[in-house]
Amino acid sequence: MKSITLLLNTTESVKSFVNIISRFDFDMDLRCGRYVVDAKSILGIFSLDLNRPVVLEVHCDDCDELIKSISQYIYQ
């Protein structure tokens, strides 16, 4: 499993993010504090506090292509 910190603070960024990650077959979760939702669920993501960074937990060992695809949302 790999964890990546993201910033998804606009409606448009959430829509675009979900469209990108839906192309990948492996499971992914988004964690914000003690809440965890399916990363491919737009409604689930909007239930989180998006004013602060969220953590994407990828349940796959080889996710280099995914990381390249979502690089614009990675929080440094």
Order of alpha helices (4+ residues) and beta strands (2+ residues): beta-alpha-beta-beta-alpha-beta-alpha
